[in-house]
């Protein structure tokens, strides 16, 4: 699984953090595995943020399709 944290600048999205992680299936009753891309705020300027998520199962062919979260405005600049 890979997660990219992106910020919007003008009309383009720019990746500010990337977090790849190999995740094993969760055992019954245990916490679901996850990963998070993080970036510290440099200022309080309002910016629009989103995440892009790609999940690849080893040994299984899949499409190049990625999940993209709904953009949110936060008082957090880079």
Secondary structure as GFF3:
##gff-version 3
##sequence-region A 1 78
A	DSSP	beta_strand	2	9	.	.	.	ID=ss1
A	DSSP	beta_strand	12	20	.	.	.	ID=ss2
A	DSSP	beta_strand	43	54	.	.	.	ID=ss3
A	DSSP	beta_strand	67	68	.	.	.	ID=ss4
A	DSSP	beta_strand	72	77	.	.	.	ID=ss5
###
